[in-house]
Amino acid sequence: MKRHSVIKKSALAVALTLAYAQMAVAQQQETGQPVQKVFVTGSNIAKIDSETATPVTVMRRADIVRTGANSVTELLGTLTSSTGSLTDIGGSNSFAGGSSSVSLRNLGKQSTLILLNSRRVAPYALADYNEVFTNLDALPLDAIERVEVLRNGGSAVYGSDAVAGVINIITRGDYQGVHLKASQDRSLKNNEFRTSNASITGGVGDFANDGYNVLANVELFKRNAVNWRQVVDDMNPAYGRKFGAVASGSGRMFGDRGAPSSFSYPGNTDAGAIAGCTTVASGLCQYDRFSRFQAVPEAERVNALVSGKLRINDKVDAFAEVLFSQTQTDYLSAFPTYGSANPDTVWGNPRTGERLTFTSLYLPGTHPLSTAGEPAELRYRFADAGGDSTVKSSQYRVLTGLKGTWDKYDWETAAGVMGSKTKMRSRGTLSASGFKQVIGDYSQFDENYVALDPNFFNRDYKIGQQNSAQVLNTLFPENGYDGKITQFFVDGKISGEIAQIGGRSVGLALGGELRHEKFEINPTANLLNGDIVGNGSATANAKRMTGAAFAEVNVPVTDKLELNGAARLDKYENFDAHVSPKLAFRYAATKQLMLRGTIESGFRAPNLTESAQSSKFAFDNGVVDPRRCPQALALAQDLDAQADALASDDPNKQRLAARADTVEGNECAAGVFSNVRNNPDLEPETSRSATLGFVYEPVKGYSFSVDYWNIVRKDEIGLKSTSDLLAAEADQPAGVIERGTLANDKTFNAAERAQYGVTAGSLIGTSGMFENVSKTKTSGLDVTASGRFNTGYGKVNVDANATYLTDLRYFSTSRGDYGDNLAGRYDAPKVVANTTVALESGNFSNALRASYNRGTQLRGDFFDESFTTEGCEARGWSTSECKVGSYVRWDYTLAYRGFKNWTLTAFMRNIFDHRPPVDLRAFASDGGGVIPQSLRDVQGRSVRLTAEYSF
């Protein structure tokens, strides 16, 4: 889900006109004080007026307040160039749960570099499969002075992981006094959605007069947990029975948006509900799946920052900074199910690479629940499994350094250590060895999948009865990961004037850094041995040294033309040195018009989970098998027709509908394994990015800018997608795609295979290693506009931002060419925009913001046949339902400063309570036909109240 809101037009863009330079000179004349040089994100050369040739967006404290964001994650999600990424809310099934990231330009979370005060912070201690990234939840929001976003990449200045852009978070400096703040955000539609924040910020010392300053900030964050059952009644009615019937689940059977399930407790057999069931419908025991579907996990965070600076003498200052965070996220997961007709679960032993299979069996005729001595089908939910996960993480950065002046040069150096630790623990998934011990051997069965063990499901574990803690711990043991990353660094740079051209200063910057990093990811023994049924695992244990040197020069060729060149040499252990060059220009065509442009190359070295010793065994869920899904849909429709022809109290009606669900889920939303190992022969990813644009200021106070951007990334490290592999299955080497035999087919019987033309066995999984497998190209336009004017009611600021995506293509190995242009396809809207109108009047501040997302098709790339127009028609969806509509959200902020030392602020999100558009793809695929995967829908209008006191 993408979130977009108003960002104040960068003052930097206005600064790029000559008018801004004139304002700076005027300020110097009025105050009599020299205007300080500043470093702007994207350059290592300090300048008086912040003029650069690169497009940069700046969000200041007032702009941050107007977004209504209550975390750094939410704040960065308001960028129009943000394209959605991992959040701790949706991270329950991630290898890196309990964390949040940002992705710019659809290029992924590890292609966006996050800086805090112009220096890196440690990555999260768990990789999201192979992606290493910064956890935004560990950064303090209330300590932020401004955020600078470099929109054109920054590898030449900052290093290899700045392909898509750089986000530099700048904290408050030279702060004095004490500032207390408390806020609460809650939905007016469902009060269950609540988030609370509190912070204290204190600073002592006036650096200009006292020669020192110390700043301390502590921030607390708490978010309540919400289950879908608490808010289900407020779902959009469009997510109803009609659409609950198109995906796996029991929507066909019971309506109510597909919530109830016959996989229940104490369960069902062929004879109907097992004795003791509290909810019976049409003879079958029912379970409310919403009771275990978590909309929002509970989260608690503590972030702390202490920074200080001390004047050593007139030319040298010392500085230090300590950052620490502690986060915890608690996830609730669905109880595991057991169904005799379910397909096999396939996973593997990470130590040996051995493929493992869990087969759901029919109860033997000797079981007490079997009737007439015949084998019986069991549909069961382990309601005593536990089903929860807790992720605890800490992060720190400690650094100290010196900076000063020497002759005409500014210099700075620092050294420090940073790191992160994460502990993830889960319960609620079957142990293979534990199942055999307390239930029976699932690997021993006859040709009809009937358990050969006469005591199967009649051992220590009792169906639908009270089971001891010892039995449950054996069957559902705790499992998880311990991650740790540590980095030591030292850096330095020097910049200043080296020459003049016609009285104009030529600036040069030189610098470098050394960094040593160590990364460990250790699964618990039961994950590492493949004992947890169906669970993947990820391991890493590696370290390396990296070094870099850079140079940057800024040349004012004429009064109107300025050129900027930069180059960075990065050397990663076991990889050749790589040079990333950059060239930029700015041309002041007139006093009102400035042209600018950049061209830059970049690269990303393989991270320690991709090249060093590591392994990953994961699952790709929701896979559509092109060789079996069409036949499964046809069979499911026929089963539905048979069920519709029966009376409502006929037990066969529910059984037929239940089988229709299973058939479709097995082949059109399958879960298949993916076994991947590291590749020491990987080459770095390379990229080329370019921008070209202009800034126009027709009159003072009004500006307009347009920047075209184009990024091409090659040799991308990753995997061939399951969908891509299946699209060219005949061309794959043996062992890449694994299928079962037709003789072991659990979806179609022999007669159905002949009737519907099924010739391929069920899909089991894929195997491979990381490769330089792909490439991506994307382009578009960034448009910004701003205006400042006075009225009889006060000062008005108008700011607008928009990103227009013209092209987004991913390379297909099966095609040997790029796929379709995804601009305007699912999850890639062509237009994302926002506009803010703010009015400052006396003690009141008002701001009205509109955020816009253009609608998209449901279809993905060329191989996606499920959500084409024809695919939607086959599901019974109309043309209007086969897309995600456009959406506009209006927000309003009101602040009052009339009480001494107090500021009271009310932020209302979605003031018109406008529902977001229906997204049936998320509902059918990600939501399993049960939940719409849209929190915005059930949150509706919400309010955030904030009280601040300063003294």
N, C-alpha and C positions, 0 to 999 in steps of 0.2 A: 504494500500500500504506500503510495506516495503522498507526502504532505507538502503543500506549497503555500507560501504566504508572502506578505510584502517585505521587501528588503529595501532599506533606504538607498537611493541612488548614491553610488560611491562618490564621496567628495573628491576622490582621486581622479575620477573621470573629468570632473569640472576642472581639477587642477591641471589637467593636460592641455588646457587652453591658456593662451597668454594672459587672459584676464585674471586667472588665478595668481600668476606670478606678480601681477600688478597689485593684487590684494595683499600679498605677502610683504611687498615693499612698503605699502601704505601702513600695514600693521607695525612694521619696524619704525617708521617715522612717528607714528602716534605714541608708541610706548617708550621709545628711546632705548629699548632693549634689543639686543641682537636676536634674530630669528634662528632658532636652533636647527641644526641639520638633523634629518631623520632617515632611518633605513625603512624602505618600503618593501613589502614582500615581492620577491621576484628579482631583487637586485642586492648586491653587496656593497654598493657605492652610496654613501650618505649624500643627500642633496637638501638644499634649502626648501624647495617648494614641492617635493614629492612627485615631480613629473617623471613619468616613465612611458615607455612605448608599449608596455604589456597591459592587457585588460585586467583590471583588478576590481573586485566588489568589496566594499567596506560596510560592515554592520556595526554601528555604535550602540552604546547602552540604551539610548532611547528607542532605537530600532528593535533591539532585542526584546524590550518590554512589549512593544506593539505586536510582536509575533505571538505572544501568549505562551511561549515555550517554557516548560518547567524542567528541561534538561538540555544538555548540549546536543544530544541525539535529535530531539525535536527541533532545536534551533537550526541545525544544519539540514534537516529535512525540508526546511522552508525554501532552500535555494532552488531556483528554477532549473539549475543544471544538475541537481541531485536526482538520481534515478533509482532510488530505493536500495536497501541493503538489509543486512542482518540486524535485528533488534532483539533485545532480551525478552520482549513480549512474545515474539514468535520463534524463540530459539530452543524450544523444548526438545526438538528432534535434531538439533545441530550438534556437530562435534565441538562447537565453541559456545555452548549455551551459557546464559548469564552475561552476555556481552552485546554491545551494539557497535555498528560501524557506519560508514558513509561511502557511497560510490558516486562518482561524477561521470557524466557522459556515457553511461552504460558500459564502463570499462572495468568494473569490479572493485572490491573494497581494498585490494592491495596495490591498486594503481593510483590511489589518492593519498598523498602524504599529509599527515597531521603534525603540526608543530605547536609547541607551547612556548611562547616568548622566543620564537625563531629557532628553537632547538627541538630535536626529536624527543618523544617519550617512548617508553618501552612498549613493545607489542603485547597483546594479550597472550597469556601463557598457554592457551590451547589454540591450535590452528583449526579453522573451519574447513575440514578436509585437508586441502593443501594451501589454503589462503591464510597468510599471516597479516595481521592488521592491528590498528590502535583501537582500544576499547574506549569509546566516547563516554561511557558511564562513569569512568574514573576521573573525569575532568570536572572542575568546579565551574558552575554556571555564574554564580553571583560574584565571583572574583574577576569576571571578564570586563575589560574596558572596551575592547572592540574585537572584531573578527575580520581578517583580510583574506579574501579568496582569490588566488591567482588562477585564472580560468584557462590558461593556455599551456599547461604543463610546466615543469620546472626542473627537468633532469640535469640541465647544464649548470644550474645553480645549486640544487639541493641533493641530487643523487638519483639513484635508479628507480625508486618507487614513487616518482612524481610525474608519471606519464600523463595522467588525466588532469592533474592540477594539484595545487597546494592550498591547504587551509591553515592559516597561522592565527592561533588564538593568543591574543595579547591581554595579560592581566593588568590590573590597576597598578599604577606607579606613583610614588611620592604621595601616598594617601595619608591623611591625618584625621584623627578622631575615631569615633566608634559608630558603626552602623548596624542596626538590628533589623532583621527582615523575617517575616513569616507569611506564608500563603497557603491557600487550599484551593484545589481545583476539583470540581465535581459536576457530574452530569445532572441536568435538571429533569431529564427523562428517566434516568435510572441512577439513583443516589449511590448504588453500589460502586460506581466508578468514582474513586476518590484518590487524589494524590496530594500529599502535604510536603511542604518545604520549609526549612528554617535555616537561617545563617546568621553569623556574626562576623563582622569585618572590623578590624582595628588597625590603626597606623599611628606611629609616633615619629617625630623628627621631620623638620623642614630641610630637605637636602640642600636647597640653595643657601640657606642661612646657617643651619646647624651642621651641615656636612654629613648627615646620615638620615636614613629612613628605614623603618622596619614595618612590614605589612604582614598581617596574619588573617587568614580566613578559614572558617570551619562551616561546612554546609551539610545539612541533614536532609535526606530524601526518604519518603515512605509512600509506597503505592499499595492499595488494597487489592486482594485477589478477588476475581469475579468469575463465576461459572456461567456457562450459557443458559443453564436452567433458570438462573435468576433473572435473565433479561430476554428469554426466548419469546415471550408474549409481545415484545415490541419489535420483532423482526418485520422487515418489509413483507407484506402479504404475498408479494411475487415469489418469495422463497417458500413455496407451499407444496402441497401434495403432488401437483403436476410435475414439478421439477425434482422433487424428492425421489421420483420414480426413475430417474435417468442414470443413477450411479449406484455403486455398490452400497448396500445397507438394506434397510427394511422399509423404505419409504413406500414401496408398492403395497406393502401389507397393511399398514396402519394409519397412513396419513400423518397428521400432526407434524408436518415438515420432516418426516422420516425419522423422528426421534426414537420411538420404541423399537426394540429388537428382540427376536426370538432366541438370540444368544444371551441367555439370561441366567439368573440364579434363583432357585436351585436347578433350573434348566428344563429342557424338553427332550423327549425321545419320540420314537414313532407313535407311541401310544398317547402322546400329548404332554401336558404339563406334569412335571415331577411334583409329588406331594410336598406341601409346605410353601408353594408359590403364593405370594400375596397379590399379584396382579395377573389375572388370566383373561385373555381375549380370544374368542373363537377356539377355545380349547388349548391354547398355547400360552406358556408363561412368558411374560413380557418384561423387558428391562428398559429403563429410561436412560438412554445414552447421554442426554444433556447433563445428567447429574455428574458426569466425569469429564465433560468437555470444558476446558478452561479457556475463557476469553482473555483474561489478563492474569498473569502470575503475580504473586506478592513479591515485592522488592524493597530492600532497605539498603541505604548507602550512606557512607560518611566520607566526605572529601575534605582534605585540609591542605592549605598552601601557606607557607611562610617564606617571605623573600625580604632581602635587605640589601642596602648598598651603603658604602662608607667611603668618604673622600680621604684618600691617603695623603695627597698633596694637590697642588694646582693642576697637575697633569695626569694623575693616576687615581682611579676609583676602584674599589673592590666591591664585588657583589656575590651573593649566595642565594640559593633557593632550595627549598625542600617541598616536595609534593608527595602526599600519601593518600591512598584511598582504600576503603574496605567496602566491598559490595556483596550482597547475598540475594539470590533469586530462588524462589521456591515454586517448583512446577508440580502440577497435578496431572496425571496421565490416566487414560482409560484402562480399566481392568482388562487383562488378557482374556481371549476367548478360545474355545476349543470346539471344533466342528468336524464330525466324522467325514463330511463331504468336502471339507476345505482342501485346497491344493497343498502340495508339500511346501514346507518352508526350507529353503536352501541357504546355507551360510558356510562358513569355513573355519578352519583352525589356523589362526595367523602364524603360529610357530612352524607348522609343517606345510601349510598350503593345502591341506586335505579338505576336500569338499564334504560337508556334513548335511544331512537331510533329516528333517523331522516330519514324520508322516502321521497325520491325524487318522486314527483307526476307529472302526466300528466296535462297539462293545460285544464281547463274545456271548454266545447263547447262554453261558453259565452265569452271567452277571445278574444280580437281583433285579435290575431295571429292565432286563430283556423279557419279552413276553413269549410264551409258548416255546421257549428254548431256542428262539431265532435270534440271530445277531441284530443289534439295535443301533440306530443312529443316535448320537448324542450332540445336542447343542447346548453349550455350557459357558458360563462366564465366571472366572475366578474372582469373585467379589471380595475374597480375603487375601488378595495378592499384595496389597499395599498400594502400588501405583503412584509413586512420588519421586521427585528428584530435587536435590538441593545443590546449588553451585555457589561456592564461596571463593572470593578472589580478593587479593590485595595487590596494590601496585605502588611503586615508589620511584622517585627520582631525586637525587641529591647532587648538587653541583656547586662549584665555586669558581671564581675567576677574577681577572683584572681587565680593565679597559682604560684607555687614556689617549693622549695625543703625543705625537713626536714630530716636531717641526710642523709640516703641513699635513701630517697623516694621522688618521684615526686607527687605533688598533684594539684588538680584543682577543682574549684567550680564556679558555675554561676547561675544566676537567670534572668528571663526575662518574657516578654509577647509577644505573637504573635497572629495574627489574619488575617481575610480576610472578605471582604464584596463584594457582587455581586448583581447587579441589572440587570435583564433581562426583556425587554419589547418587545412585538410583536404586529403586526396588520396584518389583512388579513384573519382571520378565522371567520366564521359565528357565530353570537350569536343566540342561540335558541329562546330566548325571543324577540330579535330584529327582527329575521326573521318573527315571528308571527305578530309582530307589523307593519312592513312596507311592507311585502310581503304576508303573509297569514299563516294559520294553517296547518302545514305539517302533523299533526296527524289525520286529518279528511279526509277520502277518501273512495271510493266505492271498490267493489271487483276487479276492473280493475286498481286500483291505480290512479284514476282520482280525483282531488281535489273537495271536496264538496263545498268549498268556491267559490261562483261565481266571487269574485274579486281577486282570487288567482293570484299573479304576476301582479296585476293591481291596487295596492294600492300606497303608497307613493314612493316606489322604482319603477323606470321605466326602462324596459329592453332596453339596448342600447342607453339610453339618459343621459343627464346631470342630476346628482343627487346632492342634497344639501349636505353640510358637515354634517348637523344634521342627515340626513337620513343615510349617510355612517357611521358616528360614532355610530349610533344605531345598524346598521347591522354588523359592523366590529369594535367592541370596542378594546381598548388596553388591553392586558393581559400579565401576566408574573409572575416573582418570585423575592423575596428579600431574599438573604441568608446572614447569618452572623455566623462566628465561631470565638471563642476567647479561647486562651489557656494561662494559667500561669504555669510556671515551675521553679523548682530549682533542681540542680543536683550537684554531687560531686564524685570525685574518687581519689584514691591514689594508687601508684604502685612503686615497687622497688624490690631490692634484699632482700630475706629473709634467704637465706642459700647458700651454695656452695656444689657441688658434684665434687670432684677431681679437684678443682680450677675453676669449671664452675658455673656460676651464676644461681640460681633458682629464677625466678621472680614471683611476686604475684601482682594482682590488685584487689582492692575492690571498690565498689561504689554503687550509687543508684540515684534515681530521684523520684520526685513527680510532678504530672501534673494534673491540673484541666481544663476540657474542657466543653464548652457550644456550642451547634449547633442549629441553627434555620433556617428553610426553610419555608417561608410564601408565598403561592400563592396569587394572586390578588383575590378579592371576586368572580369575575365571573368564575374563574377556580375552586375555592373551592366549588362553588354552582353547578358546572356542566353545566354552561350556554354556554361554548364555544364548539361548535359542534365537536365531534370527538377528542377533546384534553384530554390528560391525565393530571394528577396532582401529585405532590409529596409534602408531608409536613413532618416536623420534628421539635420538640421542646423539647430538652432534655439536660441534663448536667450530668457529673460524675467526680469522682476523681479516678486517677490511681496511683499506686506506683510500684516501681521496685527496686530490689537489685541484684547485680551480683558479681561474684568472678571468677577470672581467674588465672591459675598457669601455668608456663612454666618451664619444668624440663629437663635439659640436662642429660639424663640417662648415655650416654657415649659420647666420642668424636664425634661419628657419628650419634647417635640416640637422637632425641629431641621429647618430648611429650608435648602437650598443652591441657589443660582441662579447660572448662568454664561451668558455670551454671548461669542462670538468673531466678529469681523469679519475676513474674509479677502478680499483684493483681488489677483486674478491679472491680469496684463497682458492686455489685449484681452477681458476678461470683467468683467461688472458685479460690484460688491462683494456679498458674500454673508454674511449673519448666521446663525450657528448657535446657537440658545438651548438651555439645559438647565435642568431643575428637578428637584430630588431632595428626599426627606424621609427622616428616621429618627425612629421613635417608640418610646420605651422603655415599652411597655405595662406591664411588671412588671420586677422585677429579673432575671427569668429569660428574658423574651421581648422581643425587639425586632423591629419591623416596618420595612421599608425599601422604597423604590421610586424609580425615575427615569423621566423622559421627556425625549427629546433629539432634535433634528433635526440632520442633517449633510449634507454634500455632498462631491463629488469633482470638482474641475476637470479638464477634459481634459488629459492629459499632452502632452509635446512630440512624441510619436510619433503622437498621434491628431489634433491640431488643426493643428500646424505642418507645414511641407512635409516629407512622408515618403511612402514607398510600400512595399508589401509584396506579394510574390508567393510564395505558399506552396502547400502541398498538404495536402489532407484525406485521410488514409489510412483504410482499413477501411470505406469508404462502402458501404452496402447500397442498391442501386437498386431501389425498390419496383416499377418497371415492367419490370424484367428479371431480378431475382434469383430470384423463384419459378420462372420458366421455366428459368433456369440450373441450379437445384437439381434440377429434374425431368430435364433432359438429363444432368446429372452422374450421377444415380442410374441412368439407363438405360445410360450408358456403363460404369458400374461393373458392372452386371448382365451386360453383354456380356463384360467382362473376366473376370468370375468363371467364365463358362462355358467359357473357353479353358484349355488345358493350361498348366502353370506355365512351360514352356520355350518357349511360343509368343511371339515378339517382339511380336505385336499385343496381347498381354495388357498389357504395360507401356505401350504407346503409348496404348491406350484409357484406362488408369488415369491416365496423365500428362495426357491431354486433359481428363479429368474434373476434375482439379485446376485446370487452366488456366481452364476454363469457369466454375467456381465462383468462383475468385479474381477473374476479370475483372468479375463482376457483383455479388458478395456481399461483397467486401473490396477494392473498387476504390480507386485513388488518383486523385483529381481535383484540378485546379488551383483556386486561389482568388486572384483578382487584386483587391487592395484599395488604395485611396488615402486620403490624409488628407481631413478635412472641416473647413474653417475655420468652418463654421456650427454646429458642435456646441454643445450646451448642457451645463452641468455635471450630473452625476448628483446626485440628492437622496435623502435617506433619513430615516426616522423610526424610532427605537428606543425601547423601553420595557422596564423590569424591575419586578417586584413580588415581594417575598419576605419571609422572616423568618429570624431567628437565635434558637434556643432553647437555653438552658443550664440544664437541670433542676437539676444540682448542679455545684459547682466541678470543673473538669477534664473535663467532658463537654459537647459542643455538637453541634448539628444545625442545618443551614440548608437552605432550599429557595428558589430564585429562578427565577421564570418570566421568560423573555425573548422579545421579539417584535421583529423587524426587517423593515421594508419598504423596499426600495430601488427608485427609479423612474428613468426616463430613462437607463437603463444604456447605456454606450457600448460598442458591439461590432458584431457582424455577425449577420445572420440565419443560423442554422446550416444546413449543407447538408441535414441531415435534415428540418429544418423547411421549407426551400424545396421539397424534393422532395415533402413531404406535401401541398403546395398548389401544385404545379407549374403547373397550368392558370391560376392567378391571378397568376403572375409576369409582369412586363413583359418585352418582348423584350430579349434580350441578357443577362438575369440568369442563366439556365441554358442551357448550351450542350451540344448533343448532336451526335454524328456522324450520317451518313446510313446507312440500311440497306444501301445498295450497298457501303459500306466496312466492313460488320460482320465482325469477326474472331472473334466468339464463336459465332454461329449462321450456318450456310449457309442458302440460300433454302428448302430443304426443311424444315429444322429450324425456321425462323421460322414457316412455315405450320403445322407439326405442333404446336408449343408455344405458338402464339398471340403471337409477338413482333411488336409494332407500333411500338416506339420505338427510335431509334438509341442507340448506346452513350453513356453519360454522359462528358462531357469536363471540364467545370468550371463555375465560377460567377464573376461579376464584381460589383463594387460598391464602396462606400466605408463608412467608419465612420459609424454613425448612433446616435442616441438611440433604440435599437431595442427595448429590453426592460425588464423589471422582475422582481424576485425578492421573495418573502416567505418568511420562515422563523421558526419559533418552537420553544420547547422548555423543558425544566426542567434546571437545574443543582442537584444534590443533593450536599451535603458533610456529613460526620460525623467527629468525632474524640473520642478518649478518652485520658485520662492516669491511670495508677494504678500503685501500687507492689505488688510481690509479693516473696516470699522469695528470688526469683532475680534481682531487679533491677527497674528502672523499665520499664514497658511503655507504648508509644504505639501507638494504633490510629487510622489515618486512612483515610477512604474518599471517593471522588469518583465522580460519575456524571453523564453528560449524556444526557437523554432527548429525542430529536428527535420533535416532534409533527407538524411541518408543514414541507415544503420544496417550493416551487412556482416554476417558471420560466414567464414569460409567453410565449405562442406567438403570433406575428404571423399565422400561418395560421389559427389558431383564433379570434383576436380575444379570447382569454381565457387564464387560466392553464392550464397543463397539469396532469397528474396530481400527486397528492401523492407525492413521491418518498421520503418517510420509510419506510424498510424496503425500498426498491428498491436496485438495484445501486449499490454504493459509498456508500450513505447509511444505515448501520445506525441503527435506532431507539435502541439503547442502547449506550453505550460507558462502561465503568466500570473502576475499579481500587481495590484495597484493600491497605494496607501494615500489617503488624504488626511493630513494632520492639522489641527488648529490649536495654537497656543494663545490662550486668552486669560490674562491675569493669573489666578491661582489654578486655573483649569487647563488640562491638556486633553484633547479629544483626537481620536484617530479611527477612521473607518477604512477597513482593508477588504479587498475582494481578491480571492484566489481562484484561478481558472485552470481546469484540465480539459483539453479537447478529447472527445470520444475516440474510441479505438475499435477495431475489429476484435473478435474473439480469437481469430486464427493467429498462429505463430508462423514459423518458417515453412518452406516449401513442403517438408515432409509431414506437416500437421494436416491430416485429412479429417480429423474428428470434429474440427470447428470451422470447416468451410461452410459455405451456404448450403451445400448438399448434406454435409454432416449434421448441421443444425436441423435441417428438414427431417433427416432420418430420426432425430431425437424428438421430433414433434415441436420444435421451437420455431417461432415466427421470425421474420427478417429483423424486426425490432429487438427481439430477444437474442439475436446472434451478434450482438455488439455491446460494448460498454458505452453508455451515453456520455455526453459532455457534462461537466459539473462546475458550478460556481458556488463558492462558500463566502459568506460575508461575516466579518468579525468586527468588534467594536471595543475600543479601549478608552476608559475615562479615568483620569488621575486628578487628585485634588491635593494642593499643598497649602491650604489656608490655615492649618493648625501649626503652631510653632514646632519645628523639628520633625514634623510628621509628613509622610506622603501616603495617601490612601489610593489604591488603584483597583479598578474593576475591569476585568477583561471578559467579554462574552464571545465565545466561539460559536459560529453557526447561528447568528442571531435570528434568522428566519426559519430555523429548524428544518432546513432543506435536506431531504434524504439523499444520500449518494446514489448514483445509478446502480441498477441491479447488475451483478457480475456473475453470470451463470457458469462461466468456466471455473472460477474459484469455487463456486458452490458444488459443481459436479465433480471436479477433480480433487482439489485440495480439501474441500469440505466433505467429501464423501457423500454428497447429496443430503447432508444433514445441517450444516451451518454455512452461512454465507461468506465467512472469512472477512467480514467487514465490521470492524468495531465502530466506525463512524455511523453506521446505520442504527445501532442500538444506543449509542451515546447521545445522539441528537444534540440539542442545544446544551451548552455547558458554560459554567461561570468560574472564573478564577479571581479570588479576592486576596489582595496583598496589603499588608501594613508594614511601613518602614519608619524607623525612628533613628535619627542621627544626633549625636552630641559630641 
